[in-house]
Amino acid sequence: MTSPVAAAATRPAVRAAVVPPPRPRGRWKASAGWAAVLAVTALTLAPGIGVEVDLGALARNWQNGADKVVALLQPDWAFFPRTVEPLLETLQMAVIATAVAGVLSLPLSLWAARTTNPHTALRGTVRAVLDVVRAVPDLLYAAVLVAMVGVGALPGILALVLFDVGIVVKLVSEQLEAADTGALEAARAAGGTQLQVNRSVAVPDMLPGFWTQLLYVLELNVRASSVLGLVGAGGMGLLIDAVRSFYRYDQLSLIILEILVVVLVLEAVSSAARRRLV
Amino acid sequence: MTAPAAPAAARRAPLTGVVVPPPRPPRLALRALSVAVVVVVVGAFWSVDISWGRLADLPSEVVRYLWLMFSAPDWSALPEALRQTWRSVAMAWLGTVLGILIATPLSLLAARGHGPAPVRGALRLVFAVIRAVPEIIIAIVILSVTGLTPLTGALALAVNGVGTLGKWGYEAIEGIGRGPVEAVRAAGGSGPHVLRWGVWPEVLPAFGSFWLYRFEINVRSSAVLGLIGVGGIGDMLTSYTQYRQWSTVGVLLIVVVVVTVAIDAASGALRRRIMEGARARAVQP
C-alpha cells in the first residue's frame, strides 16, 4: 500500500493534475438517436398528417369520461348469468385453437429448425410462409375469416390457430437450434435416418419447451378470443360489442372483471405448471 | 434392492445377463394430468357450437377467396392504403413514446431497492391488471373522452404499454449488478446520482431494446385498433371486408404484411445492434 505512494512521491510528474480518460468517441450517435426520436414524434403530432391531439376535446369531454369510469367502478352483477355462455365459448375457442395449433406446429417446428431439417429449400419455405402469417394480427384474420366462413366460433378458432402456429413454430424452432447438438450427432453417427434422429432425440428434447410455449399460447388465446367477437367471431367479444353500443359501461365492467379473473387464474396455473416442466 | 450386489457381480463374471432399465419415475401424477388435459380438449371440441360440416368445404372456400383477393389486386387503393398505414404507424409511435414516458419512472418505483414497498406492490398489481386487459377494451373505455380519433388509439397503446414496459423495466433494474451502484455511492453520490450514473447506463441498452420491441407490438395492435373505428389501416380493412371488395382487401393485406415485416426487420436489426454493442463494450478493459 505505502510503497507505490512513496515511489510516486519521489516522481513529481505524477503530482500533476489528474487527467481524466478521454471521453469515448461516438457520443454524437446517442444525441443523434434522441434527436431522431424527437423528430419522428413531432412528425406524428404534426397537424394534418399525423395523430391530431385535440386538447380542447379532452377538456370538454372530461366529465363524460369520468362518468364512464364511475360506471366502470360499479359492475352490474345482475348481468352475470348472460355472460356465462359467451365466457364458456371463449374458453372453448382458446382450448381448441391451442390443441389444433399444437398438433400442427410439432412437425412444422422440426421442419423450420436447421438442426432437424437439412433441406434448405423446405426450411426456407416454411419459415417464409410463417413470417408472413405472423405479420398479420389475429383480429384482422378474424375480420377476413368471418366474411369467408360466416359468423361464429369457427372463424375465431381459425384465426387463433394461424396466429398460434406462427408464434409456437418460431419459438420452438429457435429453441431447437439453440440446443446442444451432441445427442443429435450421436444418433446420426449410430446410423439413424433424419426421421429416426428427430423422433428419438430431437422430439423428447424439445417437448418441455414445446409444452411451455403451448401454455403461453393458451394464455394469449384466452386474452385474444375474448375480443375476437368484436368482428363477429364468437365468444365474449360479441357481448362486448353489444354492451358498448348501448353504452352500458357497468356491464362492460363486469365483462372486463371476468376476463381479468380468468386470465390471472390461468396465468397462475400455467406458471405453476411451467415451474414443474422446466 | 440388488444395487450393492450388481457392481461386484459385474467385476467377477462377464456381463451376460439382461439389461435392467432404471426404475421409472412415478408416473401417476403425469398420467392424471394427461387424462385431465385430454378430457378438457375433447370436452371443448364436443361442446362447442360449430357446424363441423362447414369445415369440409373450407379448403376450397379459402382457395376461392385467396384467388379473389390476390389474382387481380386493385392497386388504385394503394395511395389511400399507405396514407392510412402512416396514420396507424403514427398512432403506434405516439403510443410507444407516451408509454415510455409514463412507464420509465413507474418501473423505477416498482423495482426492489428503489421504491417504497407499498408503492412497489401497488404498481406491480397495476401492471399485471393492465397486461390482462386487451388493448381494444382499453380503447373502448378511452374513446368516451377522446372520441373515435387516432389519439384514442395512441392513448390505449400507451396505457397497454405501461403494463408491459413497466414489468420488463423493473425486472431489468433489479437484474443489474450491484457494482456500479455501490461505486457511485462510495464516490459520495446521492440518490439521483446513483440513478443517473449507476442505474441508467446499466439498463439503457435493455430499455432501448424493450422500447423497440414494444413499438413492433404497437404497430400490430394499431392495425387491430382500427376495427373499432379509431382510424388507420385496420379501419380501412374492415370497411372493405364488409363491402366484400376482395381485390382491395388483398392490397390492404399485402400492405399490412410488407409494412409489418419491414418494421420488424429494421427494429430487430437495431435491437441486435443495441444489445451486442452493449456486450462488446462491457468486455473491454
Interface residues (C-beta under 8 A of the other chain):
Chain A: V37 V40 T41 L43 T44 L45 I49 G50 V51 E52 V53 D54 A57 L58 N61 W62 N64 G65 D67 K68 V69 L72 L88 E89 L91 Q92 M93 V95 I96 A99 D131 V132 A135 V136 P137 D138 L139 L140 A143 V144 A147 M148 V149 G150 G152 A153 L154 I157 L158 R223 A224 S226 V227 L230 V231 I240 R244 Y249 L252 I256 I259 L260 V263 L264 E267
Chain B: V40 V41 A44 F45 S47 V48 D49 I50 S51 R54 L55 L58 E61 V62 Y65 W86 R87 A90 M91 W93 L94 V97 A128 V129 A132 V133 P134 I136 I137 I140 V141 I142 S144 V145 T146 G147 T149 P150 L151 G153 A154 R220 S221 A223 V224 L227 I228 G234 L237 T238 T241 Q242 R244 V249 L253 V256 V257 T260 V261 D264
